[in-house]
Every structure is written in structure tokens, then in C-alpha cells.
């Protein structure tokens, strides 16, 4: 072996070692503490411990599902707006680039509660896992007068509108964060700091138990009922009739239809029994007014109500026919103008 050959082989080996080492470091920084239960997305490590609500969706599974294919004529027009907003703001193609998403809502700081109520942006963020063209994302934000900066070694793109600031953070090679600038910065903080259970949601045993129970489903949402009531803006007359609840969770598996389970933890056993009675009454009323429609009847027959002590659980299935009946249909096109003689 000549000297030049030895130099070449040695240099190539050094490059290979450095490359593999860098790749390993990047991999470990993203999947560190890999003792999460099966089905729990790794991104939960970047979620603050005190969140009120957290939700997950396997976008790829939904996009490839038989259900979506069957409901495409109904869903296409309404889902296009949301997909276009993500494309316009961040240059991300939801249908082609996104694998799964994890979203959460943080409690409002008491000192900022009034500002949060007046803001169009809640204290929330979305972690998007996928295959991205980061140059395209940068360009999309720049075209909207966005600012490019660096925060703790991660690129941060910020778009300001008045007093509000929306950001896109490049957290990892296949992970971006979108949301309020302060929320995205907190995600980056958690992604670069030495992992501590108390600093992220993995240290919140109550929420993690709900997440473990929902893990593996196509989509799920868990959180505190007060946050759900606040975000859904339930009318006072409706909210007053709901028994005191602490925690709620919902999970769904999607393919040819939807199989879903909703679980609630009441404040005490009496409240749980009150909720079970209310659900039974609602189901009986729904069966009475279903009108014999096959789609509704199949869903009503699939309902299972269970639970013990302070827990109430409701499971049901929805077929494409049921979803066609309840989904808002796109408005019919206006009638053509009569032709002039």
C-alpha cells in the first residue's frame, strides 16, 4: 500500500467515524431516555410538564386509511383550508410530508390571562414529525416577512403580527415545532437540556397514565376536563349539567371506520354514577329519535358503557355511512343563471 493510499484510507476512515459519531449523537439526542412505553411518541419529552391538554394523530395512517378514501368527496373541500394554511405559513405539505403530529395547550399565566383571552393564538404548540424541505420552510417564512435567528443551536423562524409572534423551530432532523414563539422556545429548551422527568410531561404521572392507556391508537387526546370545557366554550347551561369531572381522554382507531373510546374520571363515585345515568339517558333518547337510519342504528348498537368507582368509559364504532350522515356537507353550487333568449 502506497503512502497516498494509506492517507486516503485513513482519511476516509476518519470521515466515516466522524460521520457515524455525529449521526449517533443526533440520534441519541432525539431518542434519549428511550424507556417510553410502546406507542408513546418520542416527542412527549419536549412537552412541558404542566400542560392542560395534549393530543396526537398518526397523519400517515389517517391519510392512507380506507375511511378517508370513502369520505374524500365530503372531506376534501373542508380539509383543504387547513392544509393550505400550513403550506402557506411553513411550506409544509401535510398530506405528503407529515408522519404524525403532537399538539398541546399550556395553562395561561395568571399575569397574562387577559392577554391570552384577547389573543387569537392560545398558549399552544404543535410538534410535527415528517420529512421536510427546510430550505422551503425558510423561504415560506421569509416571504411573509419572517425573521430568521438561532436559539440554542436551533434555527428559529418568527413571524410577527402586532403584539403576537408565531414561530417555526427546527428541533431535530425530522421534527419541527409550530406555535407561539414562547412555546416554541420552551420546546427547544427541553430538546437541548439534560432530560429531567420533572421538566417535561414524562414526570407528570397522572397525564402519563392517560397517555399510556391511549398509546398505539391512530389518534388520542387527554387532559383536564376544565381545559376541555374552556376550549370548547360550552354554554353555561350545558356546563352546569355536567357532573364534576377531573380528567378526560379519548382515543380512536381509524381504518375502514372509527372505533373510539372516551374515558372520564369524576371527582367522586356519586358524580361518576350521575354521569353514567346521564349517558344512558342520552343513548336512550338517541335510539328513540334515530329514525331507523342504518348508519345511526349501527353506531347506537355498538355503544358500550362501563367503568368502576370514579371512572366512566364509553366505547362506540362509527361506519362511513354514519359519518356521511353527521358530517357537514359542502354547500350546493348556486343554480345557473337562466340563459337569455
N, C-alpha and C positions, 0 to 999 in steps of 0.2 A: 504494500500500500504506500503510495507516494505521500510526500508531506502535504500537497494540495488536497489529496483525497482525504487524509486524516483531518485536515482543517474543515473540509466540507462536511464530513460525517459528524465531527464533533460539534460544529455549528448547528447542523440540522438537529442533533440530539438535544442541544441546549434549547433551541426554539421549541421543540416538541415538549420538553419538560416544562418550560415556562408556560406554554400554551395550555397543556393539561392542568398544570397547577392553577393557572388563572381560572380555567373553566371549573375546576373543582371548588375553588374558593367562591366563585359566583354561585355554583350550585348549592353549596352548603349555606351560604348567606341567605338563600331563598327558602331552603327546606330545613333549616336548622331546627333542632328540637323535634325531630320527625316522629315523636311519640304520640301524635294525634291519632284518634280512632279512625278506622276505615271510613271513608266517605266524607270526612270533615275537611273542607278545603284549607290548604296551607295558608291562605290569605287571612285567616282569622287572627294570625299573630300580629297583623297590622291594624287590628280593630281595637280602639280604646276599651278599657275595662268597664266603663260606666255607661255604655250605650243603652238607649231605651228600646230600640228595635234593630233587628238585623235580619236580612233576607238574602236568599241565594237562589240562583236559577242556572241550570245547565242549558245555556242557549243553544249549543250544538245539538243536544238531544231534542229540544223543542223544535228546532228548525228542520230536523230530519224525521220528525215523527209523522206517523200516518194521519194523526189528527189534524196537524197543520195543513197537510195536503188536501184533506177533505174540506176544511174550513177556509181555504185560501180566498175564495170569492168574497167572503164576509170580512176576513181579517185584513186583507191586503191594503185597502184604502185607509183604514184606521191606524194600522201599524206603520204605514209608510211615513207618517208625520214624525213619529218618534225616532225612527231610523234615520230620517233626513236631518233631524236636529243634531244627532250625534255626529253624523258625517259633516255637517256644516261647521259645527263648533270645533271638533277634534280631528276631523279627517279619518274617522274610524267607520268602517263598513260593518255594521252589526251582524249582518247575515253571513258574510264571508270570512271575517277576521276574528270574531269573538268566540271563545270557547265557553267561558262561564263568567258570571258576574256575582259580586258580593256587595251589598249595599247596607248602610246603617244610618241611624239617626241618633245624634247625641242629645242629651238634655240641654236645655238652654241655660246659660249662665244667668243667675238671678239679676245681675247687674245689666245684662244685655237682653233680658226677656222682652221688653217693649220693642227694642230694635228688631229682634227675631220675628215678632208678630207682624211688624210692618214690612219685613223683608220678603222678597219673592223666593229667596233661597233659604231653606231650613238649614240648621246645623248638621249637615249630612254629607256623605261622600259615597262614591261608587268605586270599587276595585274591579278592574276589567282585565281578565286573563285572555290572551289571544296571541295571534301572530300579526305584528304591527309593522307598518312602514313609518318609522319615527321621523324621517325627513318630511313625509307628507303631513304628519301631525303638526310638526313645527311650522310648516308652510301655512296650514289651515289657520293656526292661531295667529301667526304674524299678519295674515291677510285681514284679520279682524282687529288690527292694532294691538295685538297681544305683546306682552313683554317677555323676553327670554332671559332667564337668570339661572343661577346654580345654587342649590341649597343642600349642604352636607354631602356634596359629591353627586347629587342627582339633578338632572335638568328639571326646571320648573317653568312652565308657561302660564302666564297670568293675563287674563282679560278683565279690565276694569270698566265698570259702568256706574258712574256716580260714586256712591259710597260702597258699592258692592264689588267684590273681586271673586271671579271664578277661575280655578286653576286646573291645569293638567300636569301631573307629576310622573316622571319616568322612574318607577320604583325598582323594576327589575327587567331583564331582557324580554320577558313575556307578560309584563304587568304594568299597567298604568292606573293612576288614580285621578278621578274627576270629582270636583265639588267645590265647596267654598275654600278659599285659599288657606284659611287657618286649619281646616280639617285635613287638607292635603298635606300641609306641613307636618301635622301630627302623625300622619301615616308614614312619612319619610323618617321622622324621628324614630318610630318603632322599627322601621326596616333597617336602620343602621346601628341602633343601640344593642348592647348585650341583652339577649332576651331575659325578661323577668316576668314571671307569671302575674305579678300584681300590676304590671304596667299595661297588659293587654287583656283581652277578654278571656284568654285561657285561664286567668286567675279568678274569674268570676264563676264560681262553681254552679250557681243557680242557673245562669244563662247557658253555661257549657252543657249542663244536663239536658236542657231542651234541645240544644244543637246536636248532641249525640243521638238523641231519640229521633231526630229528623234526618240525620246524615244518610246519604245514599239515595234520597228522593230526588226527583227531577227538579223540584222547586220547594222551598220552605221559607217560612217567616216565623220568628219567635220574638217575644218581648213582653213588656209590661202593658197590661190592659189599659191603664190610664193613658199611655202614649198612643195606643191604637185609637182610643176614643177621641183623643185630642186631634190626631192626624186625620181621622175620618170625619171630624167635625159633626159627630152625631147630634141630632136635635136634642134639646134638653128633655123633652117629653119621652124620647126613646131612651136616652141615657139613664133617666131616673128609674126606668122599669127594669134595668139590667141589675141582677144581684151583684154585690161586691165581689169583684174578681181581682186577682193579683197578676197572674201570668197567663199568657195565651200562646199557642203555637198552632201552625197549620203546615201540613206537608202534602205534596201531590206527586203522583207518578203519571207521566204523560206518554202515551203511545197511540193506540187506536182510540182511546178515550181518556178520561181523567179518573183516577181513584184517589180520593182525598180523605184526610183525617184532620179534624180540628180538636184540640185539647185545651181545656181551661182549668186553672187552679183557683178555686174560690177562697174567700177569706176564712170560711169555716164550713162545717158539714151542713149546716142549715142552709147556707147560701148555695151550696152545691146542689142540694136536693131541690131548692127553689128553681135553679137553672134547669135541672133535668125536667121538672114539671113544665116549665115554660117551653122547652124544646119539644116535648111530647105534644103539647097543645098546638104548637105551630105546625108540626108534621101532620097532625090530625086535620087541622084546618086546610093545609095544602092538599091533602088527599081528597078532601071534600070538594075542593074547587079546581081540581086538576083537569076536569072536563074530559077525562078519558083519553087524553092525548098520550100516545105511546111513549114519547120521549120523557114526559114528566112522570108517567107511571113507573117506568123502569128505574128512574132515579129514586122515587119515593120508596119503591120496594127494596132498594139496596141500602137504605138508611139503617145504621146500627148505632144504638145509643148505649153507652156503657160508662163505667167509672166507679170508683170506690172512694169513701170518705170525702175529701175535699176536691176530688178530681172528677171532671166530666169530659167524656170523649164521644165525638160524633164522627162516624165514617159513612161515606157515600160514594157512589160512582156516577159519572155523567158521560153519556154517549154523545157522539157527534150530533145525533138528532136532537138531544136535549139542548145542546149548546146552540144549535141553529134556532131553536125556539126562543131562547132567552137573550141571545146576542143582539145588540142594536144593529139593525141593517142599514146599509148606506142609503141616503135619500134617493128617491127615484129621480131620474133626469126630468127636467121640465118638459112639458109637451111641446112638440114642434109647432111653430107658428103656421097658421093656415096659409097655403100658397095663394098668391094674388092671381086673380083671373087674368 
